[in-house]
Amino acid sequence: MIYCIQGPTASGKTSLAIDLALQINTEIISADSRQFYREMAIGTAKPNPDELATVQHHFINNRSVANPMNVADFQAEGMKVLHDLLARKSNAVVVGGSGQFIDSLVEGLDHVPVFPEIRSVLEERLRNEGLSSLKHELSEKDPFGASQLDLNNPRRVLRALEVLLGAGVPLWKFHRTNSGQHASVKRFAIAWKREDLYDRINQRVDLMIQQGLEAEVRHLLPFIDSPPLNTVGYKEWLPYFEGKHDFSSVVDKIKQHSRNYAKRQITWMNRYENVIWLNPYDPMRLDDQVKQQLI
């Protein structure tokens, strides 16, 4: 059985995954697309050293930002770990907020075609018309896909439009829905009220600032053009370093973008038919709620 702990940022996935892995005597595959990188610690809310020592985690701190990992890379490497866990332990826990990465591992990922001529035309449009034109077209033709993307990331907008125009179907439809599964899958998420989740997000950002997020990002400036750095908690600092924004504006932007990201993560969860939503307001502990669902 593959147990997936998913859902929005700051919802409590890490501790729940550790509790579950201990209950069923297995290991954790992290499918958080930002926790792969050794240099990105504070802004990615990685498990702390004590948590990492409690249960074996895979795909945390396993590469440098100089060597980015895409979905296909993760699927190829993650399959080996997943097969090994299922063979040795019969069960595996997969945790993270990156729905694409989780789905590629537990459902499979079809080959996504490339269309160089279309890409070239779109790149020319980007130069001449700006990103807003491409964002508008993607939002009109594939509103669901657009809702899952960081629309301020030109690379992702270009790729989504390239596949949509070339293949005639959205990029996200290249994810298989049933074929490719290695075992039965159960998905869990924690159902916080929106206002409480936002409070948790804001508190987490405040803690990151206290822990030294600014210094971490400054240290990463040589890699600022690397795709892993074009993410919430990191990209907001560049205008500040350039003297265009003040410190409080940066913090506010990180909180706002984190809340927006959480919305996209919740929308992604609505794609699944059988998510088991755990109630954090119930007197029963979350791990005990999970225990009721174990086979």
C-alpha positions in Angstrom: 0.0 0.0 0.0 1.2 3.5 -0.8 0.0 6.1 1.7 0.2 9.7 0.4 0.1 12.6 2.8 -0.8 15.6 0.6 -2.4 19.0 0.8 -1.5 22.7 1.3 1.6 24.1 2.7 1.8 24.5 6.5 -1.0 22.0 7.1 1.1 19.6 9.2 2.1 17.0 6.6 5.6 16.4 7.9 4.7 15.3 11.5 1.7 13.2 10.2 3.9 11.4 7.7 6.4 10.6 10.4 3.8 9.3 12.8 2.3 7.1 10.0 5.7 5.7 8.9 6.4 4.8 12.5 3.1 3.0 12.9 3.5 0.9 9.8 7.3 0.5 10.1 8.3 2.0 6.7 10.2 4.9 5.3 9.2 8.2 3.7 9.6 9.4 0.2 9.6 13.2 0.1 7.9 14.5 -3.0 8.3 18.2 -2.2 9.9 19.8 -5.3 11.9 22.3 -3.1 13.2 20.0 -0.4 15.5 18.2 -2.8 18.1 20.9 -2.6 20.7 21.1 0.1 21.1 24.8 -0.1 17.4 25.6 0.4 16.6 24.8 4.1 14.8 27.6 5.9 12.4 28.6 3.1 11.4 25.1 2.3 10.3 24.1 5.8 12.3 20.8 5.7 11.9 18.3 8.5 14.4 19.2 11.3 17.4 17.0 12.1 15.5 15.2 14.9 12.6 14.4 12.6 15.0 13.2 9.9 16.7 11.0 12.4 13.4 9.5 13.5 12.4 8.0 10.2 14.5 7.4 7.0 13.6 10.1 4.5 14.4 9.9 0.8 14.8 12.8 -1.6 15.7 15.5 1.0 19.0 17.2 0.5 19.9 14.8 -2.2 21.1 17.4 -4.8 22.3 20.9 -5.4 20.3 23.8 -6.9 22.9 23.7 -9.6 21.4 20.4 -10.7 17.6 20.9 -10.8 15.2 18.0 -10.7 12.2 17.9 -12.9 9.1 15.7 -12.7 10.5 13.1 -15.1 13.8 12.9 -13.2 12.0 12.4 -9.9 9.8 9.7 -11.4 12.8 7.8 -12.7 14.7 8.0 -9.4 11.7 7.7 -7.2 10.4 4.5 -8.9 13.6 2.7 -7.7 13.1 3.7 -4.1 9.4 3.0 -4.2 9.8 -0.5 -5.6 12.5 -1.2 -3.0 10.3 0.0 -0.1 7.3 -2.0 -1.3 9.5 -5.1 -1.6 11.1 -4.7 1.8 8.3 -3.1 3.8 5.1 -3.8 1.9 4.1 -0.2 2.5 5.5 3.3 1.7 4.7 6.8 2.8 4.9 9.6 0.2 4.6 13.1 1.5 4.6 16.6 -0.1 2.7 19.4 -1.5 3.8 19.0 -5.1 0.9 17.2 -6.6 2.6 16.7 -10.0 5.6 15.0 -8.4 3.4 12.7 -6.3 1.2 11.7 -9.2 4.2 11.0 -11.4 5.4 8.5 -8.8 2.2 6.7 -7.8 0.3 7.0 -11.1 2.9 7.2 -13.7 3.7 9.9 -16.3 3.3 9.6 -20.0 5.8 11.0 -22.4 5.1 14.6 -22.9 5.7 15.7 -26.5 7.8 18.7 -27.5 7.0 21.1 -30.3 10.1 23.2 -31.1 8.5 25.3 -33.8 5.6 26.3 -31.6 8.0 27.0 -28.7 10.0 29.3 -31.0 6.8 31.3 -31.9 5.8 31.5 -28.3 9.3 32.8 -27.2 9.0 35.4 -29.9 5.6 36.5 -28.6 7.0 36.6 -25.1 9.7 39.0 -26.2 7.4 41.2 -28.3 4.1 41.1 -26.3 5.2 40.3 -22.8 4.1 37.5 -20.4 0.6 38.9 -19.9 -0.5 38.0 -23.4 0.5 34.3 -22.9 -1.0 34.1 -19.5 -4.3 35.4 -20.8 -4.3 32.9 -23.6 -3.5 30.0 -21.3 -6.2 31.1 -18.8 -8.8 31.2 -21.5 -7.9 27.9 -23.2 -7.0 25.9 -20.1 -8.4 27.6 -16.9 -7.8 24.5 -14.7 -4.2 24.1 -15.9 -3.6 27.8 -15.5 -4.9 27.6 -11.9 -2.2 25.0 -11.1 0.7 27.1 -12.4 2.8 29.9 -11.1 1.7 32.3 -13.9 4.6 34.6 -13.2 7.0 31.9 -14.3 7.5 32.4 -18.1 9.1 28.9 -18.5 6.1 27.1 -17.1 3.6 29.2 -19.0 5.5 28.7 -22.3 5.6 24.9 -21.8 1.9 24.7 -20.9 1.0 26.6 -24.0 3.4 24.7 -26.2 1.8 21.4 -25.3 -1.7 22.7 -25.4 -1.3 24.2 -28.9 0.8 21.3 -30.2 -1.0 18.3 -28.8 -4.5 19.7 -28.5 -4.8 18.6 -24.9 -3.6 20.3 -21.7 -0.2 19.4 -20.2 -1.8 18.1 -17.0 -3.8 15.5 -18.9 -0.5 13.6 -19.7 -0.6 12.3 -16.2 -2.1 8.9 -16.1 -5.1 8.3 -13.9 -4.9 4.5 -13.3 -2.2 2.8 -15.3 1.3 2.8 -13.8 0.2 2.3 -10.2 2.4 -0.1 -8.3 0.1 -0.8 -5.5 -3.1 0.5 -3.9 -3.0 4.1 -3.0 -4.6 6.0 -0.1 -4.4 9.8 0.0 -4.8 11.8 3.2 -5.0 15.5 3.7 -5.8 17.7 6.7 -8.9 19.8 6.4 -8.1 23.1 8.1 -10.6 26.0 7.9 -9.3 28.5 5.4 -8.7 31.3 8.0 -6.8 28.9 10.3 -4.6 27.6 7.5 -3.8 31.2 6.5 -2.8 31.9 10.1 -0.5 28.8 10.1 1.1 30.0 6.9 1.7 33.5 8.2 3.2 32.1 11.4 5.4 29.8 9.4 6.7 32.7 7.3 7.4 34.8 10.5 9.4 31.8 11.9 11.4 31.6 8.6 12.3 35.2 8.9 13.4 34.7 12.5 15.5 31.7 11.4 17.4 33.8 8.9 15.6 33.4 5.5 17.1 36.6 4.2 20.7 35.4 4.8 19.9 32.1 3.2 18.6 33.8 0.0 21.6 36.2 -0.1 23.9 33.1 0.0 22.0 31.7 -3.0 22.2 34.8 -5.2 24.8 33.2 -7.5 22.1 30.6 -8.4 19.2 33.2 -8.7 18.5 32.2 -12.3 18.2 28.5 -11.4 14.6 27.1 -11.6 14.5 26.0 -7.9 15.0 29.6 -6.9 12.0 30.8 -8.8 9.7 29.8 -6.0 7.8 31.3 -3.1 10.0 32.5 -0.3 13.0 33.1 -2.5 11.9 35.1 -5.6 10.3 37.8 -3.5 13.7 39.0 -2.2 15.3 40.1 -5.4 13.5 43.5 -5.6 14.5 44.1 -2.0 18.1 43.4 -2.7 17.9 45.8 -5.7 16.4 48.5 -3.4 13.0 48.5 -5.0 11.0 47.1 -2.1 11.3 47.4 1.7 11.7 44.5 4.1 8.1 44.5 5.3 6.8 44.4 1.7 8.9 41.3 1.1 7.5 39.5 4.1 4.0 40.5 3.1 4.6 39.2 -0.5 5.9 35.9 0.8 2.8 35.4 3.0 0.5 36.4 0.1 2.2 34.1 -2.4 2.3 31.3 0.1 -1.5 31.6 0.6 -2.0 31.7 -3.2 0.1 28.5 -3.5 -2.0 26.9 -0.8 -5.1 27.7 -2.9 -3.6 26.0 -5.9 -2.7 22.9 -3.8 -6.2 22.6 -2.5 -7.6 22.9 -6.1 -5.2 20.1 -7.1 -6.6 17.9 -4.4 -10.0 18.2 -5.9 -8.8 16.2 -8.9 -8.8 13.0 -6.8 -11.9 11.0 -6.1 -11.0 9.3 -2.8 -9.1 11.7 -0.6 -9.5 11.0 3.1 -9.8 14.4 4.8 -8.7 14.4 8.4 -10.3 16.7 10.9 -7.8 18.7 13.0 -10.7 20.0 15.2 -11.8 16.5 16.2 -10.8 15.4 19.7 -9.2 12.3 18.1 -5.6 12.9 17.2 -4.8 13.0 13.5 -2.6 9.9 13.6 -5.4 8.0 15.3 -7.7 9.1 12.6 -5.2 7.7 10.1 -4.9 4.5 12.1 -8.6 3.9 11.6 -8.1 3.8 7.8 -5.1 1.4 7.8 -5.7 -2.0 6.3 
